Amino acid sequence: MDSRASDGSPVSLRVSFPAPGIARLRIGSPDDVSPLPTLSLPEEPLAATRLSDNAVAGGGLTVTLDSEKFDFRVADDHGRVLLSTSTQDMTQKGAMRVEPVEVADTFTATSFRVEPDDHFLGYGEKFCNFDKRGLTITSSNSNAGGATSEAAYKNVPFFLNTRGYGVLFNTTRKLRHDVGEPRLSILSYRVEVDASELDFFVIDGPDPKTVLKRYAELTGFAPVPPLWTFGVWMSRFYFERWDTLLAAAEGYRSHDIPCDVAAPDSYWMYGNRLSDLQWDEDRFPDPAKHLAELRAKGFRTSLWLYPYISEKSPLFEEAHEKGYLCTSPDGAPAIVPTTLPQPCHDEPGFRGVGTLKHVFKHPIAPPGTLIDFTNPDAVAWYQGLLTDRLKEGVAVFKTDFGEDVPDDVQFHDERTGRDVHNIYPLLFQQAVAEATERFTGDFVIWGRSGWAGSQAYPIHWGGDPTTSWQAMSASLKAGLSYGLSGVPFWSHDIGGFAGAPPSAELYTRWAQFGLLSSHSRFHGTTPREPWEFGERATAIVRDFAKLRMRLLPYLHHLATIAHEEGLPVIRALHLEFPDDPGARLIDGQYMLGDALLVCPVFNAAGDVEYYLPRGSRWLDLRVGRWQDGGRWVSEKGLDLADMPLFLREGTMVPLVEPAACTDETDFSTLSLLVTPETSAALTFSLPDGAPVEVAFRRDESGWQARLAGAARIRLLIAGGPDRAAAILSEGDWQAVDARPEEFNLSAYALGKAGGSP
């Protein structure tokens, strides 16, 4: 369909319908495009029906265009308008505040009408306001240097509107979103792409779960990470030698705190020649021996990676001679500065690098050159280097950085940094994940940066927050935004990464929410082992870590749902309760799956205010008492061990007895935490892929249940007049002998965590 911009220049709007509920709109010229790398489109779009010269329908959607003023709208079959151009945004004198369409040599822009009830969520891992209405958002990856600004390591050119639709921009280029920004206009959402074409998909729901599933159908579903990744990860920016790392690992075992992964992090290599992928033999000799020692204790090992090769590295000359490095316009290897300090482990009494001021008093490591991951030969060469480490016993790699690609860098496939900047981390992560899977069978990384499609390479963590209550809160906002951007597996640095060592209160509160996240890692510039923060913190962290291990079957179940449905493990309340206006914009609490409501505490005083969504009753797992939904609750002065956690009525949570690590977890001994509904059912898969089906019902004669896929399961019936438990054997409908039992609910939830009175 053809129209004109306000200056009279011709503009085309090309429309297609790639799948049910999805309309693709393309504005401008296709000569200069940079489509998403993981985009999956059918060979032929759905059949479209021409309704008139300026209207076309397909896939349950209709797109119309008023060609006189480039006024388009996308509506569903019921006439509900999802998205429309902003053409009425004028001054009193009739001048346009925001143009409906702009096509220039260097950019393409359009503007959407902002409705009174519009709220815009997502955009990647954004640490700013949860609702982006009123903000200017930049979709371009950067080394955010923390968690307290709009800058983000993981931008995703996608938003979810609370009116029941989403928009995905099909580009790797930089975008600017003025989302009803008041200095421009509160009536318009102007979006500008650094390209000659603005290509985007309008994705109908009408519920947010359907939007996310359709988004995943376009950009890829996340694979299920291996079970061991759902255990606890222990890390420190600076484990200076094997003895320090092994002592920390032994500390988790001696303190009876579950843990699965140990990470020496950045300085396993020689710090002044990053990244040569060689162990610093002075501090980390005989790696195969020590990795085997860790593995025998139930720990897998994660190694830090950096996609830049220092000019001081022995690998530099080889990579340069073979053409494996990106180049500057003059043909020389492209240089990027590093922000990492050289090693400082020889300082007397060294206990980590402490504050950022302490970090940067040390000389910065030499600059690096970019590995060209668009060159298949360079990828194969790099993967061979990683295989040498995998052969020694490394289980997973942390893919740090990758946000520093200049626009003018030249790549092997003839693209420039303008196209590759935002997806360079995906190329890096793909190379690493494939190498790891080829040797270990596990397709997994621990990544910092991302773009649309990042979910194809799990797992991601939230960068480098400071050790502050504000950064803890911002980290949760970012994680919820990232989940609403189609990425289901996300973690963060428990305790914060940089700054003065966190207080015991901050560390413990962060651990409570961190251990009930998709994945859990303790990490920072100073020690983050629980016993560093006192006996009370250690006891509380132990209880929450064991709770996490009890939840392993549930977490694995949520991972399977993520793989099949595109839903995040930790969910903004709007995702589960889209019809509850009270839940719509809440960003200080979340659902762990569909069953558990988690309400972190973000202050040392122990004060918390939380919302119980309407449409459900909620069982307070601390005391076993029901509360009605649709209301706010305020609690003051909570004990440090006390974090509100609720079970949603009508849900079921599979549990297992906690062990020191996932390798030792016995999935043949299962329990199921249920509420006394008249009927309920759940199907979940065990880590070996075997499905378990449980259903039960209750009538005048009592409980009946059936079980398939497990020899027996213990039903924990919570929230009734009497706490009860029953053993259910495999078979068809059978009477349940639910005997009142004073089973300790805190064994499955919180209760008296950490020995609180």
N, C-alpha and C positions, 0 to 999 in steps of 0.2 A: 504494500500500500504506500502511496506517495503523498507527501505533504511538503510544507515549506516552513523554514525557521522564520523568526520575526524580521530578519533582515532580507527576506525574500529568497534566500538560497534554498535549492531543493533538498529534501530529506526523505529518505526511504525508511519504512518500517516493515521489516520482514518478519512474518509470524509463522510458527510451526508448532506442532503438538507432539513432543517426543514420547509421551506416555500419558495414561489417564491422570487427570488432575494437574497437568503441567503444561504451561504455555511458554514457548521460547520467543522472546522479542529481541530484534537486532536493529540498532539504530546506527546509521552512518555507513562507512565504507569498509568492506571486509579485507581490504588490501593489507592492513597492518593489524594482525591479530596475534594473540598469545593465549590459546585456550588452556583450560585446566588439564594437568597431565593425567589425572585419574578419572577424567570424565568418561562415563560409559553411556553411549547413546545407541538406540537401535539403528540398524542400517537404513530403515525407512521410518519416517515419523508416521503418526496415526493419520488416517484419512481426515481431511479438513473439508468442511462444507462452506462454500461461499454464500453468505446470506445476502450480501449486497456488495456494491463496489468498495465499501468501507467497513465491512464486517465479515468475520470468518469465525467458525466454531469447530471445535474438535476436543475430544478427550474430556468432555463435561465442562469445558470453558468456552467463553466467547470473548473475542477481542474486537473492539470497534475503534475507529479512528475518524475524528472530525478533521478532514484534511485542510480546512481553512486556517486552523490555528494549532495544529499538531496536538490535538486533544485525544489521547487514547485512554481506553479503560478496559480492564480485564474483569469479567464477571463469571460467576458460576451458573449452572443451569437453572437455579432458582432466582436469578437476577441479582444476587448479592454481589456488589462491587467490591473486589479485593483491592485493586490498585488502579489509580487513575492519575492522569497528568494534572499538574497544578497550573491551571490557566486563568484562574480568577484572582490571583494574588497581585492586586494592583494598589497603587496609591490613590488618594482621592482625586487626583488629576488624571487617572487612567494609565499611568506608567506602570509597566510590569516590574515588580520587585525581583522576581526570579523568572527567568525565561523558561518556557516549556521544553525547549530543546536548543542546544548549542553544538555546532559542529565546526571545529577549527583544525588547523594543520597539526596541532600538538595535543589536542584533547577532544573528547566528546562528552557531553553532559545532557542530562534531562532532569526534570523535577517531578516529584510525586506530591499529590495532595495529602496533607496531614489532617486526619479526622480528629474530632475531639477525644475519641476514646482510643486513639492509637498509642501503643507503647512498643518500642523497638528493642528487642533482646538479641543477644548473640554477639556477632562480629569477631569471634575468637576469644582468646584468653585476655579479656580486658579487665584491668584492675580498677577502673573508674566506676561511675554509676552503673548499676545493673540495668536500668532503663536508660537507653542512650538518647531519648528524646530531649532536645535542647542542647545537644553537644555537637561538636565537630569531631568526627572519627576519621582517623587515617588508617587505611588498610595497606600497611607496608611494614614488614618486619624490621625490628631494631633490637639492639642489645639494650633492653629497657633499663638495666641497672637497678632493678628493684621491683617493687609491687605497689607503687603509690602514685602512678601517673597514667595517662591514657596510652602512653607508649607500651608496646607489647612485643614479646618474643614470637607469639603465635597469633597472627591475624588470620581471620577467615572471612572472605568476601561474601558473607551471608548474614541475613537477619531474619528473625522470627517475629512476626507481628502478633500481638495478643488477640487480634480480631480473627485469627485462624488461618493465616497464610505465611509463606516465607518467600524470600527473594535471594537467589544465588547469582552472583555476577561471574560470568564465565571468562575470567582473565587471570593472568599471573602478574599483571601490571599494577602499579600503584593506583589506589582509588582514594578520593576524598568524599566524605559524606557529611553534609550539613543537615543534620536531622532535626528540622524545625529549630535551627539555631537562632536565638533571638536577635543577634546582630544582623542577620540576613533576613529571616522572616520565620515566625512561628507557624505560618500556614503552609510552608513548603519544605520538602525534603529534596535538596539538590544533591545529585551524585555525579561526580566527574571522574573519568578514567583517563589515564595517560596512554591513549590509543585512538586510532581513527574510527573505532567501532565500539559501541556499548552493547554488549551481548549479555542478556540475563534471562533467567528462568523464574517465572512466577509459579509457586508451588501451593496448591490448595490443600486444605486439611479436610474438614474445617477444624479438627482438633489438632493440637501441637504434636501428638505422637505420630499421626499420619503424615504430617509435614516432614518430620525427621526421618521417617521410613522412606518417603519418596526422595528426600535429599540423599539418603544413603544409596538408593537405587541409582542415582545419578553419579555419585562420587565414590562409591565403594563402601562395603560393609567391613567393619573391623574384624580381623581374626580373633579367636579366643586365645588370650595369652596363656602360657603354661601355668599349671597350678602353683608351682613354687614361687611365681612372681607375686602371688597374693599373700605370701608370708611377709614378715617384717624385714626391711632392708636397713642395714646399719652402714653409715658412711661418715666421713669427715674430710673436709677440704684438704687436710694435710695430715695423713698418717705418715710419719717420717721414716718408718722402717718396719720390717716384718714383726719385730717384737711388739711394737705398739698395736698393730692391727690384730695380731693373735691374742694379745692380752684383752683387747676389747671384745673379741669374739668369745673368749673364755668367760669374760664377765657376764655376758648374756646368759650363758649356760649356768654359771654358779649362782646368779641371781634369779634363776628360774623364769627368765623372760624369753618367750619364743622369738626366734630370729632365723631367717633363711638365707640372707644375702649379705656378704661383706664386701666393702668397696674401699680400696686405698685411694681412689679418686685421682686428682690431677698429677701428683708428683711421683707416680711410679716410674715415669720417664725422667731423663735428664732435663731439668727445668730450663736450661739455657739453650736447648736445641729442640724445642717442641716443633713438630711432632715426629720423632723418629721411630716411634713404636718399639723402642728397645728399653728393657728394664734398666733402671739405674742400679748397676750391679754392686755398687758400694753399699747401698741401703737395702736393696731387694735381691740378694743373691739366690741362686738355685730356686727359681720360681716354681718349677714343676713340683719339687718336693713340698714347698709350703702350700701351694694350691691343693695338693693332695691331702695335706694335713687338715686344711680347712674343710675340704669335702668330707673327710672321714668324720668330722664333728657335725655334719649336716649343713654346712655353709657352701653355697655357690658364690663365685667371685665375679664382681663387676669391675671392668676397667674403663677408665675415662679416655675418650677420644676427642680430637681436635682436627677439623678439616683443613687446617692450614699447616704447611711445612716450613719450618724456620730455615732461613738461609744458612744457619749454622748446622743444620741437620745433615748427616751423611746421605740422607735420601734426596736432598735437594738437587745435586748434580745429576743423579740418575733420572729423576723425574723430569728435569729440564731437558736433558739430552733426548729423552724418548718422547717428548711432546705431551707429557701428562699434566702440565700446569696450564691454568688460564693465563692469558696474556693481556697486557695493556695495548692500547692502539699502536704503540711503537714496536710491538712484537716482543718486548721483554716480559718476563714473568710478572704477573700482577701482584703487587705487594699490598698486604693489609696489616695495619698495626695490631699488636696484641695488647691486651689489658692485664695479662697475668704477670705477677711478680716472679722473679727468679727465686730459687729455693732459699729458705732462711732457717733450715732445720738445725744448723750448727749453733744457733744461739743458746746460751746457757738457760736452763729451765724452760725450754721451748714447750708451749702448750697449745699450739695452733697460732694462726696469724692474727687472731683478735679482730680489732676494728679495721675498717677500711683505711683509716689513717695509718695504722700499723702495716697493712698490706702494702700501701704505696710508698712507704719509706724505703722499700727495697727496690733495687733496679728492676725495670720492666724487661721481660724476656724479649729477645730480638724479634723483629717483625716476621710475618709469615707470607707464604705464597699459597694460592688457592689450587687445590686439586681439581682437575676438570672431570667432574662426574658425568658429563655428557659424552665423554670419550670411552667407548667400551673397553679399549685396551688399558686405559688408566684405571677403570673400575676393576678389571681382572687383576691388575698388578696390586692395587690396594687390598683387594680381598685376599690375595695370597699372603700379604703381610699380616693380616688379621688371623689367617689360618694358623700361622706360626704360634700365635698366642693361644688360640683355641686348642691346639694340640697339647699345650702345657696344662690345660685344665680350666681356662677362663670360660665362663658360662654366658656372659652378656656384656655388651659394651654400652657405655653412656655416651651418646652423641651430642656433645656440647657445642655451643656457638653455631656459626653458619649464617648469621644475619648481616655480615659485613661485605657483601659483594657490591662493588661500585657499578654504576650504570654502564660505564664504557668498557668494562672487561669483555674480552672476546673469548667465546667458547668454541670447542671443537665442532659442534653441530651448527656453527655459524650464527647462533643467537648471541646477544649481548647481555650484560648484566641487567639491562632494563627489563628483559623478559625473564631472566633466571633468578634475579635477586630473591624473590619471595619463595621460590620452589627449590632453591639450592639445598636447604635442609632436607627436603623430601628425597632428593637425589642421593644425598649423603646417607640418610637413614635407610633407603632402599638397598644401597650397596652393602651396608653393615648387616642389616637384617637377613639378606640373602646369604651372605657369607656365614653368618651364625647358624642359620637353618641348615645349610649344606653340611655343616660339620656336626652340629648337636641335635638337629631336628626341631629346634625351637626358633620360631620366627618372632624375634623380640628385640627391642632396643630400649634404652631409657633416654628419651629425647627432650631437648629444650625448645626448639623452634618448630614452626609448622605453618601450614596454609590449608586451603580446602583440599581434602583428600588425605590429611595427615593420619586419619584413623586407620589407614591401611598399614601403618607402621607403629604398632603400640610398643611401649607405653610412653606417656609424656608427663613431665613434671613442670611446676610453675616457676622456674627460674630462680632468682636470687632475692627473696624478700629480706627486709631488715628484721632485726629482732625487736619487734614492737607489736603492741596490740593492734595498731592501725594496719600493719602489714598482714597480720593474721586474718583480720576481717576482710581486707582487700583480696587476699588469696582465695577465700571462699567465694567472693563475688566473681572472681576470675574463673574459678573452677566451674561454677554453675553456668557462667556465660559460655565457657568452652563446651560444656555438655550440650547446651542448646545450639551449638554450632556444629553438632554432628560427631563429636569426639567422645567416646564413652569411657576411656581409661585414662585417669589423670591422678597425679599426686602432687606433693609440695614438700618443702623442707620443714619438717617438724622442728619447732623452736626458732625458725627463721635462719637465714643463711649468714648475713653479715651484720656487724655491729658489736657492741659489748655483749658478753654472754647473757643470755636471757635469764630473767629471774625464775625462781622455782615455780612461781604461780603461772607466768606466761608459758614456760616450757610444758608444764603439766596440762594446762588448758589446751594448748596447741596439740599435744599428744592425744588428748581425748578425741578431738575432731579428726586428727590425722590418722588415727588407728581405725576410724570408721569412715575412711575415704576409700575410693576404688583401690588404690595402692598406697603403701605406707613406707616412708623413708625418713630416718633421722639423719640430718646433715647440717653442717655449718662450718664456719671458719674456726670455731673452737669446739671442744668436745661436746657431743650431744648424747653420750651414754647416760641412761637414767640415773645411775648411782652418782653421777657428778652433781646431782641436784638434791641429794639428801634421801634419807630413808623413806620419808612420806611420798615424795615424788616417785621413787622406785616402786613402792607398793602399788600406787595408783596406776602407773604405766604397766606394771605386771598384769593387773586385773584387766585393763583395756586390751592389752596385747593378747591375753588369753581369750577375751571375748571375741576378738577378731578371729582367732584360730577356731573358736566354736562356730563362727559364721562361715567357715570355708565352703560348705556345701551351698549356702545361700549366695555367697559371692560368685561361686562358679556358675550357679543358676543365672545370676544377673549378667554374667559375662556371655552366656549362651544367648540370652535375650538380646544383648547388645549386638551380637553377631547376626542374629536373625531379624531384628526389628529396628536396629539403629538407635536404641535408647541408651542414654548414659547410665552408669552405675549410681552416681549421686545425682539427684534430680531436683531441679528447682520446683517449688511447690506448684507453680503454674502448669508444669508438665503433667502432674497427677491430678490437679484440681482446676482445670481450665474454666469451669463454670462458677468458680468461687472468686468474686472480686477481691475478697480479703486476702487471698493467697497470691494474687496476680504478680505483685512486684516484690515479694519478700525475698531478701537475699542474705539474711543472717541465720538461716536454718535450712534444712534440706531433707528430702526423703532419700534413704538408702534403699534403692529399689522401690517397690510399691508398698512395703510393709512397715518399715521402721522410720520414724520421724526423729531426727537428730537436731538438738538445739544447743549449739556450742555457747560457751560463756566467754565474753570478750573483755573482761576486766578483772582486776585483782580483787575487787570487793565481792565478787561472786553474785552480782546482780544480773538477772536475765529476764527478758520479756520475749515471749514467743506466742505464736498463733497456732491454734488447733483447727485445721480446716474443717469446714462444714461438710455434712453428708456422711460423716463417720463418727463413731465413738472411738476414744483413744484410751488404751490401757497404759497407765504410768508404770513402767517396768521397774521403777525404784521401789514402789510400795504396793504394787498390785491393785491399784484403784482405777476405776473407769472415770473418764472425764468426757463431757459432751463437746462436740466440735462446733465451729462457727464462733469462736471467742478467743480473746487475748488473755494470757495469763502472765502475771508478773511475780517473780520470786526474788527475794532479797537475801543477801548474805549467805549464799549457798556454800556449804563445806567444799573444800577443794576437790574432794573425791566425787562430788555430786554434779552430774551433768544430766539435764532432762532428756529422757529417751522414752519413746512411746511406740507401742504396737498398735497398728491399725486394725479395727474390728473386721473380722471376716478374712484375714490374711493368715498365711502359714509361713513359718520360717524353718527350714531344715538346719539342723545343728549336728555337730560332732564333738567328741571329747577332745579338748585341746592337747597338743603335743609340743615338743620343743621346736619342731620344724615340720614342714609339710611332708617330708619323706617318712616321718614317723607317725603320721596321722592315719588312724584306722577308720576307713569309711564303711566298714561293715557294721559298725556300732553307731546307728543313727538315731537322732531324736527329732521330733517335730513339734515346735512351739505353735499352738493353735489357740483360737478363742472359741468359746462355746456357741457356735452358730447352729442353726437348724440343719444346714448342709454346706459343704465346702469341698473343694478338690484342688489338687496341685500335682503337676507333672514336672519333674526336674531330672537333670542328668547328672550322674556321678562323674568324677574326673576321667574314668575309663570309658565314658560314653554310654554306659548302661542307663536306660531310663527307669525312673522310679515313679509310680503312680499311686497316689493316696487319695481316697475320697471317704467322707463320713457324713452321716445324717443322724438326726435325732428326732424321735417321736415319743408318744406316751410311754412306750416300753423301754426307752432309754437310748443309748448310743449304739450305732452300727457303723462299721467301717470296712473298707476293703483295701488291700495292698498288693501291688505287683512290682516286681523288679528288685525287691529286697527281702531277705529271709524274715526279718523282724524290724520293727521300728518302735521306739518309745514315744507315745503321745504325751506331751506336756500340756494339759488343758488349763490355761491361765485365764483368770478374770471371772470365773464362775463363783457361786456362793461358797464352794469349797475348792481349794486347789487340789487338782487330781492328776494322776498319772496312770497310764495303761500301756501294756505291752501288746502290740498288734503284730500278728504273724501273717505271712504271705497267704493270700487266698481271697475268695469272693466275700460278699457281705457277711459279716460276723458280728456278734454282740461284743461290745467293748465293756470290759469290766473296769470301769474307771473308779479307782479307789482314792478316797481323800488321802492326801499325803502332804506332809510338811516339807515338800522338796523346796530347796532354797532357790527362790526365783533369781537371786543374785548370781547363782551359778550359771544362769543363762542370760542375765542382763547385768545390771549394775549393783543395785542394793547397797551393801556396805563396802563398796570398793575402797581399797586402801586402808581398811581398818577404821573408818570413820565411826564415831559414836552413834 
